[in-house]
Amino acid sequence: MALFTPEEALAYHGKGRKGKVEVVPTKPCLTQKHLSMAYTPGVALACKAIEKDPALAYDYTTKGNLVAVVSNGTAVLGLGNIGPAAGKPVMEGKGVLFKVFADVDVFDINLDCKDPDKLIEIVKAMEPTFGGINLEDIKAPECFHIEETLKREMGIPVFHDDQHGTAIISGAGLLNALEISGKKAGDIVVVVSGAGAGAIACTKFYEALGVKRSNIHMFDSRGHLHKGRSDLNEHKMAYAQDKALPSLAEAMKGADCFLGLSVGGMVKPEMVAAMAKNPIIFACANPDPEIPYPDAKAARPDVIMATGRSDFPNQINNVLGFPFIFRGALDVRASTINEEMKVAAAQALAALAKEPVPDYVKKAYGVSEMEFGIDYIIPKPLDLRVIEWESPAVAKAAMDSGVAAKTLDLDAYKVELRERLAASRARMESFIASYGLDI
């Protein structure tokens, strides 16, 4: 059942001040002295200091807490190639989530640019302004080239959330599902429906967690990826198997894990019934999973299942990843978001799911019980503890892997994060309330 009507959703975006974000000053500008420090002549002192030492931009400007959400609108989730203007509400929404969950400020940058090399040039030129770049809703295979090039040529973190967000969150779920089922990553057979940016990134990440490439069978809209096909790009060819399988149904016989990033209805109950004991199903197609949750559970009561939906257990929601990953990366002034940091994020989420769940989380989701098991393998997005678990884990991985320019006392950092988020939310609540909107 929908939580809102179309009219309510449009009113949410259009009533009062248009859109969902506003830029506000953080320093007073009420007197002549304030004015002369905010701009000329006082601002020259900050400019000259940064000219001598560029790292001081993190001390005298917003750079260290500012992320660009960059999109050209060519692959907006569930909507496709709708363009940068139509995609802007999504990018503003991403900015809201960054702020609400991790107190990260965002400018959404919506580019009328389909040429990947030109887009790379534009984003590279913005490096002095931002502490990190979140690429969003850019179609495959161009997104791979764009991210790989920017990561190589920029000195700040670049992260394509469409690729890595689902990978990290589902990876956390996979770690816990394996523990519950008593299986090892190196032994399981994984079937993947979909071969776009998200599916390939998830599969690569599962390899980082120990899954063997030889045990992965990936399907695109034309069938199984195998070496006899001549229509595969380099990214798909990496997962091409020597022997062709005739169908998705055949591949799922005896398989341990199914990952879906394709379209609803791809999987039938009999296909789930044919899987190995304690099958793991991550059906991430939105709004309709590859198989409905009730159908999968009816076919196999022992299934450990997650979807992208909030109305079923184990939601794979990217908001559990990107705000906290960037928070940790920004706070140690990391030059990149590497594999070690992504694995650390997944491990932190997996560990948090084993902790007792606070009453406020249960109340938010309308349940009296919530504990680690087949129906709870991933923490809930509204669990305020996520920032204290995930961001320090990411920061530690950055420091340990040598990509951090700043060292943190992690115990003190956890306390600081808790206090920072509480103060940020209090400011936002007061500010939003001042508009007096009834939505």
N, C-alpha and C positions, 0 to 999 in steps of 0.2 A: 504494500500500500504506500502511495506517495506521501511524503511528509509535508508537501506544499503543492499549491496550484501553480500553473504557469504565470498567472497574474501576480501571485505573491513573489515568485522568483524575479520577475521583471521589476516589481516595485522595490525589491531589495537592492537591485543594482541602480535604479533610476530615481528613487525618491530622495528628496533633500539634495545634498551635495552629490553630484553625479559620480558614479563609480564607487570603488571600495577603499581607496587610499588617499592620503593627504600628506604633504610635506610640512612639518612644523619646525620652527627653530628650537634649539636646545640651550641657547644663551640669550640673556635679556638684551633688548635693544630699545630702551625707554629714555635714555639720556644722551646728551652730546658725547659723553665719555664712552658709553656703550657703542654708539654709532661709529666713533673714531677708531675703536678697537675692532669692531666687526668688519669694517671695510677700511677705508684709507684714513690715516696713515698706518694704524696699528697692524693691519693685515700684512704689511710688508715685512714685518719681523718674522712672522711665520713662513712667509715665502722664501726669505733669504736663508732661514735655518734649513728648510727642506732642500733648497738648491745646493747647500753644502753637504747635506746628508739626506739622501732620498728616503731613507728608512724612517725619518721623522714625520713623514706623511701619515704614518700610523698613529702618531701622537698628537698632531695638530689638525688633522682632518678626519672625516668620517670613513676614510678608506678601509680601516681595519674592521668595520662592522657593516660594510656595504657590499651587497651582491647584485650583479646584473642578471636578471632572468631574461635570456635572449631567445627569440623565436622568429621564424619566418612564416609560421602558420601552415606549414605544408603537411603536417601529420598530427592535427589536434585530436586528442583522445576521443574516440567515438564519433567524431565529426569529419575527420579527413582533412583534405587540402582546402581549408576555408579562407586562407590568407591571413596576413598579420593584423588587419583591423578587426576582423571577426574573432581572431584568437586572443585579442587583448584582454577581454574579461577573464580568460583563463590565467593569463600571466599576472594580472592584478590579484587574482585569487591566490596564486602561488606566493605572491608577496605577503598577503595577509597571513598565510600559514607560516611562513618564515618568521614573521613578527610575533604572532600569537604563541607559537610553540617554542621559539628559541631566541626571541629578541634580536633577530637579524634584520637589518633594514634592507630594502630592495627598491631598485628602479627597474621597472619592466621596459625592455627594449624590443620593440616589435618592428622588424626590418622587412621592407619590401624588396627582398633580395633572394632569388632562387639559385644564383650562381654560388656554389660552395666556396670557391677560392676568393670571390669578392666578399662573401660573408666572413670568411676567416680574416681578411684584411681589415674589415670594419671592427671586428671584435678585438683583434690585436691592438688596434689604435686606442681602445678604451682602457687599457691596462692601468694607466696612471690614476684613473678614477676609482677603480673597484678593488676590493680585497679578494673577490672570487667571481667566477662565471658559472651560472647554472643554465646550460643549454636545455631547451624545452621544445617538444613538438616539432622536430625537424625530421623529415622523412629519411628512411633508409633507401639506398646504402650511403647517401651523401653524409648522413650524420656521423658515420664511422670516420670518414676522412676528415671531417671538420673537427671532431673532438680530438682525434689522434694528433692532428697538426697543431691545434691550439695548445694541447698539453705539452707538446714538444717545444713549442716556440714561445710560450708565455711563462712568466715567473710567479704566477698566482694559480690557485686551484681552479681547474676546469672540470665540470662534472655534467654529463648528459643524463639527467634523471630518468628519462624514458628507458634508457638502457639499464642503468645501475640500481635505480631505486627498487624496482620489483625484484631484481636479482638479490639485493641485500636482505630485503624483508622476507622473501620466500626462502632465502638461504638460511635465515634464522629458524624458520619453520622446519626446513629440511633437517637441520641439526637435531632439533627436538623430536621430530618424527622418527628419525633413525634411532634415537635413544629409546623411545617408547616401543618401537617395533623390534628392537634388538638386532638391527641390521648395521652393516658398515658401509660407508660411502664407496669404498673401493670395490664392493661386491654387487651393488645394485644396478639393475638395468633401468634406464630412464627413456621414456618416450616423450617427444616434444611435438606438439601441434602448433605450427607457426614457425616462421623463419625470418621474422623481421628483427628490428633493432633490439627490442625487449627480449625476445626468445633467445637470440644469439648471446646477448650479454648475460642472461640468466644461466645459460648452459656453460659459458666460460667460467662464471663464478662458481657453479657447482663443481667444475673441475678443480678450482682452487681449494674447494672443501674436500676433495679426494675422489670425486667420481671419475671413472676412467672414460676417456673419449671413445674407446672401442665398445663401450656399453651404452652409448647414446644413439638413439634413432630419431632423427628429426624429419618432420614432414612440412612441406609448404603446400600451396594451393594446387600444385601439380603432382604431389605425391612424395614418396620417400626420397631423401637426398642420398644418392649413390653415385659412384664414380663413372657409371655408364651414361650419365646425363650430360648434355652439352650446354645446358641453359643456366648453369649455376655461377653466380659471382664468387669472388674469392672468399667472401665471408661464409657463404653457404658451403662452398667446396671443402672448407676446413672440417665440416661435419658429414661429409659424404662417406658412406660405408662401401666396402668392396662389393658386398652382396645386396641386391635390391630386394626389398620386401614389398609384397603386392598391395598391402593396405594398412591403414592405421589399426584396424581391428586385429590383423595378424600380428602386428608389432606388440600389441598390448597383452597378448597371451603370455602369461607368466612374468610380465614386467612388474617391477617393484614400485615404480614412480611414474606418474603422468604429469607433465607440465603443459598447460594450455595457455597460449597467448595468441588466439586465433579468433574464432567466432562461435557463437552459441550453437548447441545441437550437434557438435562434431562427435560426441561420445555417447554411445547407447549403454543402457544398463547391462546388457550381456557382455559388453567389452570390459566393464568394471568387474563383473563376476569372474571373468577369465584371468584376472591379474593374480599375482602372487599373494601369499598370506600378508595381512596387515598392509594393504596397498596404500600408497601415498598419492593423493590427487590434489594438485594445485591448478584449479580451473579458473584462470584469471580474465577470461573474456568479459567485457562489460558492455551493457548492463546484464546480459544473460551469459552465465558460465557455459563452458563446453558441454557440461551436463548439470542439470539442476541438482542442488544439494540433496533434497529429499530422495531423488531417484538413485543417486549414488549410494546413499545410506541404506536404502531399501535393498539394493542389489548386494551390498557388502556391509553389514553392520560393523565390521572391523576396520572400515576405511578411515584413514586419517586425512581429512579433507579441508582445504582452504579455498576461498574465493576472493574476489575483489569487493564483495558486497558486505555491508555493515549489518544486514539482517540475518546473517548466518554466522556460526562460530568461525574463528580463525580468519579474520579479514587481513588480506595482504594489501596494506595501505601505505603508499609511498611517504605519507606524512610522518611515518615512524623513522624515516631515514634522512632525507635531505636537510631538514632544519638543523638536526643535531650533528650531522656529519660536517656541515659547513661551520656550525658553532665551534666545534673542536678544532677544525682546520684553521679558522680565522684566529682563534685565541692563541695558537702557537705560531702564527704567521707561516703556515705551511706553504711550500712552493707548488705543491701538487696534492691530489687525493690519489694515493697509490693503492695497490692491491692489499697491502698490509692493513691500511686504514679501513678499507671496506670489509675485510674479514673480521677485524676487531669490532666493527659496528654490528655485524651479524651475530657474533659470539656474545656481545653484550646484551642484545635483545633476547637471544636464546636463554641466557642466564637469568634475566629479569623475569621471564615467564615462569620460572621455577619458584619465585619468591611469593609469599602470601600477598594476596591482592587486597588493597585498601577498600574499606566500605564505600568510599565515595565513587570508586570506579564501578563497583557492582551496582550501586544505585543509578549511576549514569546510564547503565545498560539494562536496567530493569530486571536484574537477577539477584537471587539471594546467595548463590554459591558460584565461585569461579576459582578453579584450581588447576594446576598443571596436569595435563592428560590429553586424550585425543581431541577433546573439544576446546582446549586452550593451550596452544603451542606457540602463540605469538602474543606479546603484550598488546593492550588496547591503546589506541592513539590518545585517549583522554587520561591516560595514566601519567601524572605529572612527574613521576620518578624517571621517566625515560631519559630526560636531559642529563640527570645525575649519573646514569649508567653509560649511556652511549657516547656523549661528547667527551668525557674523560678517557674512555677507551680509544676513541679516535685520536685524541691529542697524544696519548701515550704511544700509540702506534706510529704517529708522525715523528715523535721525538726519537723513538727506538730505531726507526728506519732512516734517520738522518735527513729528513726533509723539513724539519721545523727550525725556524730562526729564533724561537723563544722557548725557554724551559719553564714549566709550571710545577708547582707543588700540587700534586693531584688531589690530596685530601682537602687542602684549602680551596682548590678549584671547585670541588663538588659543592662545598658550602656556598661559595660565591655564586655558582650557577643557580642554586635553589633560591637564594636571596634576589638575584638579578631577575629571574623569571617572575617572582612574586611582585617585585616593584614595577616591572614592565606591564604586567597585567593590570595592576591597580591604576597605573597612568592611563592605559587604554580604556578601561571601563569608565573612568571619569570623563575622558575626552569624548568617547562615543555617546555617553549619556547626555552630554551638553547639547547634542543635536536634537534631543527630544523626539526621536523618530519611533513610531509604533509600527514595527514590521514583524 
